[in-house]
Amino acid sequence: MNNLTIEITMDGFRLLAKYYEAKVTFLYLDEIKGEEELLNVLTTSQFLGNGQLVDEIKGLID
């Protein structure tokens, strides 16, 4: 997904791709690394005012 969105200039799509990449890492590969990645996406989501993504990430890491 990262490669598919590399040329997209719309930040929302890139952020969503980063979110799903972090979610897969968190749930299936490396929980600690995935949580760090999710927290980075969370910070950006909060800055951009993406409340739905903020809620999803908080639900995962809580």
N, C-alpha and C positions, 0 to 999 in steps of 0.2 A: 504494500500500500504506500509505503514511503516513496518508492520509485515512481509510482503512478501520480503522486501529487507534487513532485519536486518542481515542476514548472508552473503550478497553479499559484496565482498571485493572491487569491482570496484566502485570507488568514484562517477563516473558519474551517475550510476543508483541510488545510494543513494541520490545524489544531486537532481536528477530529481524527485524522490519520495517526497523529502522535498519541492521542488518547487510546485508540484501539491497540496500537503497538505496545504501549505501556500496560494496558489491561491484560493482554496475552502474556506478557512477560511476568506480570504479577501473579496471575492465576495458574500458569502452567510451567514457567521456566525458572524464575528466580524472584521470590517474593520480595526480598529486600531491594534489589535493583528495580523491580517493577514499581514498588512503592515510591522510591525516589523519583522515578520518571513520572508517576501519577501526580506527585506533589508539584513537580515542575509544570505540568499541564494545568493543574489546579490554580497555581499562581497566575498563569497567563489567562486562564478562563475568568478568574475573578477580575483581573485588570480590564478585560474586554467586556465584562458584564454578561457572560454566558452562564446564566443561572442554572439552566438544565444540566449542563456539563458539570458545573460545580456540585450540584446535588448528586449526580451519578458517581462522581469520584469520591465524594465524602461517604456515600453509601458503601462503596467498595472497601475503603480503608478503615472504616470504623468497626 
